[in-house]
Amino acid sequence: MNANGNDRPLIIPALGRIYQSLGDLSETILRVVTGAALIVHGSGKIANPLGAVGMVEGLGFYPGVFWSPLLAATEFFGGILLVLGLLTRPAAFATTIVLLVTIYYHWIVQGQGWGGSEKSILWTAILFFFVIRGASRHSLDARIGKEF
């Protein structure tokens, strides 16, 4: 196996060292940016945890007074955990579920199809990556030597 993680030779072999040395860093940047975006997105909801009661009940999640704060906590605290790389897989899994609901909401409920769901689809794919991969060596999971 070579620096690009497979058995295919690189067209420019000299780039192999760069790819290998920046692999963990690129995953870390993706995880931190994803977590930060979730924190920003969830900060309004955490400031008003009951603000989405009507929206979640409109999607069929009853009682909204339970689901709305859970949504806020999942986005906000899940984002913090992702930034830190702590409990990365469970945090990514929980936020993946939230994003799957937003895909349903935009695609089906709002009838917006791909155009309305595109960002949620991209976020879901990124989060699913961390569900499967976990955090890189630049994380608290790696620091404590345990992860899910």
BELFEN-V294740 format. One line per field, one symbol per residue. psi: psi as a letter, one per 40 degrees, with the letter a starting at -180 (. if undefined). A space follows every 10 residues. Layout:
psi=???
//
This chain:
psi=hadeeaehii dgddeddddd dedddddddd dddddddddd dedddddgee deddddddee hiideddddd dddddddddd ddddfhfddd dddddddddd ddddddddde feaddeeddd dddddddddd dddaiaegid dddeeii.
//
